[in-house]
Amino acid sequence: MKIAYEPLNRKVTTMNQDQFNITGTQTTLTDYLNQNKTVLGNVKAINDTVNAIMANNKIISDKANTQEHATDGAAELKRQARHDLEEKIVEIADQLFSLADKTGNTALEAQTHLTLSSVDGLEDDDLERTAGNILQLATTNLTALADYNVVQADLDALNLLMANFTKVKTAPRTGIAKRAGQTATLPQAIDDNQSLIRRQLDKQMTRFKMTNPDFYAGYQAARLIVSRRSHHKPVTTTTTSQESAPQAKAQK
């Protein structure tokens, strides 16, 4: 299988309709049982099962929330951090270039001949290296740069922008990977909860079939909703990011 990469314009897949139906009614079922605690009494096995299902409901909900969480916020933070860093790099580099031209320092000229267009085309790691190089050159020439109104505060600002960019540069990819992990494990978590209902709770509820038929009928009604399956297509939303992050597309 050959993998091709293209700019990110992704579909964020959330739970499909079947999964929404199942998880929604799993919660409805535990709500019904919690409302009838006096009927359940102090049967430890039943209470343990209900608590286990409720804990699983929380896990499933957390996974679904992570799965549905859009990464565009992280991408926007990165875009802004990169923009600010690029602007500061070029701002200081231009003053260094002017100094180099005035003093005839051709080596310094070569290292500081930058434009916004040129730095914008750099990969993230190369941009960081360029920022570090400009910071070092500016530090070395700080005394002479005073005539260009470049002071230590400017270098501190560049250093801070570098640190900020380093912190956020991988955030969009991290968010995508995290969401992909939840997408992969969510169906199993839902199935595990269904198995707990079928193999334990259903068995435990038969004790009420004769002793409390109204309660048992209510349980069966909720249980039928849990078991109902529909065949809708997955619910998706499309998000377009400013960032061009790789998205794998399988080709035969």
N, C-alpha and C positions, 0 to 999 in steps of 0.2 A: 504494500500500500504506500503510495507516494503522498507526502504531505506538502501542500502548498500553503503559503501564508499570504494574507491580504490585510489591508487596513481594517481596524475593528469597527464593525457596524453590526452589533450582536443582537440576537434574540435571547431574552432572559426567560427561560422556561420555569414556570411555577408548577405547583401541584396540578395534576390533571383533574378532571371533574370527578372521576371515580374516587381518587384519593381524598378530594374535598368531602365527598359524600360519606366515605368511611370514617375519616377522622372527626368530622362534625358529629356523626351519630355515636361514635365512641364516647365523645364528651357528653352527648345527650344521655347516653345510657348510664354513665357514672353520676350525672346530675340526678337522674331519676332514683338511683339507689341511695344517694346521699339524702334525698328528700324523704326517704322511707327507712331511715336508720332504726326507728323504733320497731319496724317489722323485721329487719335483719337481726336485731338483737345483738348479743355479744358473741356471735359465732366467729371465732378468731380466723378460721380459714377464709370465710367470705370477706371479712374486713381486710384481711391481708391481700386478697385478690383485687378488691376494689382499689385499695391504695396503690397496688402495683400498676394497675391500669391507668390510674390518675397520674402517677409518676411518668409512665410512658407517654401519656398525652402531652405532658409538659416537654418531654424530650422531643417529641414529634413537632410540637409547636415551635420550639426553638430552632430546630433544623429547617422548618419551613420558612421562618422569618429570615434566617441566614441565607437560605436559597434565594429568596425573593428580594434580598437587599441589593439595590442597584449599586454599581461601582462607579457611576458617573461622578459622584461627589469626590471620590478619591482622585479620579482623572482630572477633575477641574482644579483640585488643590495642587496637583503636580504641574498642570499647565501654568498656573499662576506662579508657582515657585520657580519654574524654569524661566518664564518670561522675566521675572524680577532679577534673577541671576544673570541672564544674558545682558540685560540693560546695564547692570553694574559692571560687568566684565568689560563691555565696550566703552563705557564711560571712562574707566580708569585706563584702559588700553589706549584710547585716543590721546590722553594726556601724556602717556609714556611715549607714544609715537611722535607727538609734537616735540617733546624733550629730545628724543633721539635725533630727529631731523635737525634741531637747533645745534646739537653738539656733534653732529656727524657720526653718531653711533649706529652704523649700519646693522650690526648684530641685534641691537635692541629694536631697531625698525622692523627687522624681519620677524621678530617674535611678537610684535604688538600691532602688526598690520591686520586688524580684524574689523569685520562689519557685522551688523545684526544678522544679515543674511547668511554670512559664513558660519557664525556660531549657532544659528538656528538649525543649520543642517547637520550639526554634530550629533553623534550618538551620546547617550547619557554619560557614559564613562569618560568619553573624550571631552565632553563639556566640563566635567568635574576636573579633569587634568588641566584643561585650558584655564579654568578659574584659579586653580592652585598655582599655575605658572605665572599668571598675571599678578596674583597676590605676592608671590616671591619677588618678582621684578619691582613691584611697587614698594615693597619693604626695603629692598636694596637702594632704591632711588628716592626714598621718602623725603630726604632733606631738599633735594633739587625740585621735587614735585610741589613743595610749598608755594613756589611761584605760580603754580597752576591751580592753586587752591585745593590740592589733594592733601588731606591730613590723615592722621591715624584713625580718626573716626570713620573715614571712608574705607579703610582697610578692614576695620572691625565689622563694618556693615557687609562687606564682601564675604568675609569669613562666616558671618552669621547666615547669609543667603546660601552659601555653600552647604552649611550644616543642615539647613532646612530642606534644601533640595535632596540631599542624601537621604534624609529621613522619609521623604514622601515619594521618591522616584519609583519604588517597586510596589507602592500601595495598590494601584489598579490591578496589577497582575496577581498580587497576593489575594485581593478580594475575589477575583475570578476563580483562582485555585480553591479558595475556601468554599465558595458557593458550589463549585463542581463536586467537592467532596461531600457536601450535604445532599446534593442531587443524587449521588451514587448510593448513599446509605439510607435515604429517606424511605424508599419502598420497603426495605427489609424491616425498618423500625415499625412501619405500619402493619406489615404482615405478622411481626412478632406479637403486637398487641392483639390482633385478630385471633391469633392462635391461643393466647391467654384467655380470651373471652370464650372461644369455642371449647377448649379442652379443660378449663377449670370453672369459669363462672357459670356457663350453661349447666354444667353438671351440678354445681352447688345450689342452683336455683330450683331444681326439681323438687326439693323438700317442701316448697311452698305451693306446689300445684294443688294439693288437697287441703292444706291447712289455711291457706290464704289465697283463694283463686282470683280475687280481684287484683291483688298485688302481682300475682304471677301473670295474669293477662296483660297487665301494664308492662311488665318486663318483656313479654313476648312481642308486644307492639313495638317497643323500643328496639328489640333485637331484630325484628324484621327490617326496620329502617337501616340498622347497621349492616345487614346482609345485602341490602338492595344494591345492585350494580348498574351504572349507566354507561353509555358508550360515547361520551363527548370527546372532542379533540382536546389536547392539552391547551390550557389557558396560557397565552404568551403576551409579552409586551416587548416592543422594540425600543432599544435605546441606542443612541449614536454618541460616541465619545469623541472628544477633541483629540484624544491620544490615538496614535496608530500602534496598537499592541497586536501581537500575533494572534490570529484565530485559526485553528487548524481546520482544514477542509479536506476531507478524504476524497481522493480520486482513484478510480480503478486503473 
